[in-house]
């Protein structure tokens, strides 16, 4: 899934503005350049026929880590982990799971609520190590349904 689509989904989910997104990035130590945040949301409107440039992997990696700090707070007990790129759909799921304090049953319910059927075994395969024989790569469709279901859950709580 495109990085800008992920950020746009989270922005809608949490009703964030550009300033809040910048604060989330700064929580993890990323200093966005002037216009970098607005470019994520304006490219499609300005160039309807052209394929807009996707947000860089580094930006989404910092954003997801910053989102964890934004939702859960920063821990003094653990040192910051290095930023890993490229960002995969599996990484997005893992970081969203941590940020929103979701258990395995929560993850399954979120995807089911959004209208996608997936067994708990298939779901757990998405969170395994890439070296595991049971690892399964997360497809764009699964991530879209997860973000849709999580948006429904978060917005219903408000």
C-alpha positions as CSV (number, residue, x, y, z in Angstrom):
1,X,0.0,0.0,0.0
2,X,1.2,3.5,-0.7
3,X,2.8,5.4,2.2
4,X,0.8,8.5,1.5
5,X,-2.5,6.5,1.6
6,X,-1.5,5.0,5.0
7,X,-0.8,8.5,6.4
8,X,-4.0,9.8,4.9
9,X,-6.0,6.9,6.5
10,X,-4.5,7.6,9.9
11,X,-5.1,11.3,9.6
12,X,-8.8,10.7,8.9
13,X,-9.0,8.1,11.6
14,X,-7.6,10.3,14.3
15,X,-8.9,13.6,12.8
16,X,-5.3,15.1,12.6
17,X,-4.3,18.3,11.0
18,X,-0.9,19.1,9.4
19,X,0.4,20.6,12.7
20,X,-0.4,17.4,14.6
21,X,1.2,15.3,12.0
22,X,4.3,17.4,12.2
23,X,4.3,17.0,16.1
24,X,4.0,13.2,15.7
25,X,7.0,13.2,13.4
26,X,9.0,15.4,15.8
27,X,8.2,13.0,18.7
28,X,10.5,10.5,16.9
29,X,13.1,13.2,15.9
30,X,12.1,13.8,12.3
31,X,12.1,17.4,11.1
32,X,9.8,17.7,8.1
33,X,10.8,20.1,5.4
34,X,8.6,23.0,4.5
35,X,5.6,21.8,2.5
36,X,6.5,18.1,2.9
37,X,3.4,17.3,5.0
38,X,0.9,19.3,2.8
39,X,2.4,17.6,-0.3
40,X,1.1,14.3,0.9
41,X,-2.4,15.5,0.9
42,X,-2.4,18.0,-2.0
43,X,-0.8,16.1,-4.8
44,X,-3.9,14.3,-5.9
45,X,-6.0,17.5,-6.1
46,X,-3.3,19.5,-8.0
47,X,-2.4,16.7,-10.5
48,X,-5.6,14.7,-11.1
49,X,-4.2,12.9,-14.2
50,X,-0.7,12.3,-13.1
51,X,0.4,9.7,-10.6
52,X,1.6,11.7,-7.5
53,X,5.0,10.9,-5.9
54,X,4.6,8.6,-2.9
55,X,5.8,9.7,0.6
56,X,9.3,8.4,1.3
57,X,9.8,5.2,3.4
58,X,11.8,7.2,5.9
59,X,8.8,9.6,6.5
60,X,6.3,6.8,7.1
61,X,8.8,4.9,9.4
62,X,9.3,8.0,11.5
63,X,5.5,8.7,11.5
64,X,4.6,5.2,12.7
65,X,7.1,5.3,15.5
66,X,6.0,8.8,16.4
67,X,2.4,7.6,16.4
68,X,3.3,5.0,19.1
69,X,4.8,7.8,21.2
70,X,1.7,10.0,20.5
71,X,-0.8,7.3,21.6
72,X,1.2,5.5,24.4
73,X,3.9,8.0,25.5
74,X,7.6,7.7,25.3
75,X,9.3,5.1,27.6
76,X,12.5,6.1,29.4
77,X,13.2,2.4,30.1
78,X,13.8,1.4,26.5
79,X,16.2,3.1,24.0
80,X,14.8,4.2,20.7
81,X,15.1,1.5,18.1
82,X,16.7,2.4,14.8
83,X,14.4,3.3,11.9
84,X,13.9,0.4,9.5
85,X,13.2,0.9,5.8
86,X,11.7,-0.1,3.5
87,X,8.4,-0.1,5.4
88,X,6.3,-3.2,4.6
89,X,2.6,-3.7,5.2
90,X,3.5,-6.2,7.9
91,X,5.5,-3.5,9.7
92,X,2.6,-1.0,9.5
93,X,0.3,-3.6,11.1
94,X,2.8,-4.3,13.9
95,X,3.3,-0.6,14.7
96,X,-0.5,0.1,14.6
97,X,-1.0,-2.9,16.9
98,X,1.5,-1.4,19.4
99,X,0.2,2.2,19.1
100,X,-3.4,1.2,19.7
101,X,-2.6,-1.5,22.3
102,X,-4.4,-4.2,20.3
103,X,-4.5,-7.8,21.2
104,X,-4.8,-10.7,18.7
105,X,-8.6,-10.9,19.2
106,X,-8.9,-7.1,18.7
107,X,-7.0,-7.3,15.4
108,X,-9.2,-10.2,14.2
109,X,-12.4,-8.3,15.2
110,X,-11.3,-5.1,13.4
111,X,-10.7,-6.9,10.1
112,X,-14.0,-8.9,10.4
113,X,-15.9,-5.7,11.2
114,X,-14.5,-4.1,8.1
115,X,-15.9,-7.0,6.0
116,X,-12.9,-9.1,5.4
117,X,-12.8,-12.8,6.5
118,X,-9.5,-14.0,7.9
119,X,-8.8,-16.8,10.4
120,X,-6.8,-16.2,13.6
121,X,-4.1,-18.5,12.3
122,X,-3.8,-16.4,9.1
123,X,-3.7,-13.2,11.2
124,X,-0.9,-14.5,13.5
125,X,1.2,-15.4,10.4
126,X,1.3,-11.7,9.6
127,X,3.1,-11.0,12.8
128,X,5.8,-13.7,12.7
129,X,9.4,-13.2,11.8
130,X,10.2,-13.1,8.1
131,X,12.5,-16.1,8.8
132,X,9.7,-18.2,10.1
133,X,8.2,-20.9,7.8
134,X,4.7,-19.7,8.9
135,X,5.4,-16.0,8.0
136,X,2.8,-14.5,5.6
137,X,3.3,-11.3,3.7
138,X,0.5,-8.8,4.4
139,X,-1.2,-7.7,1.1
140,X,-2.6,-4.3,0.4
141,X,-6.2,-5.5,0.7
142,X,-5.7,-6.8,4.2
143,X,-4.0,-3.6,5.3
144,X,-6.8,-1.5,3.7
145,X,-9.5,-3.5,5.5
146,X,-7.6,-3.2,8.8
147,X,-7.3,0.5,8.5
148,X,-11.0,0.8,7.6
149,X,-12.0,-1.4,10.5
150,X,-9.8,0.5,12.9
151,X,-11.2,3.8,11.7
152,X,-14.7,2.5,12.3
153,X,-13.7,1.5,15.9
154,X,-11.8,4.7,16.7
155,X,-14.5,7.0,15.3
156,X,-17.3,5.1,17.1
157,X,-15.5,5.5,20.4
158,X,-15.5,9.3,19.9
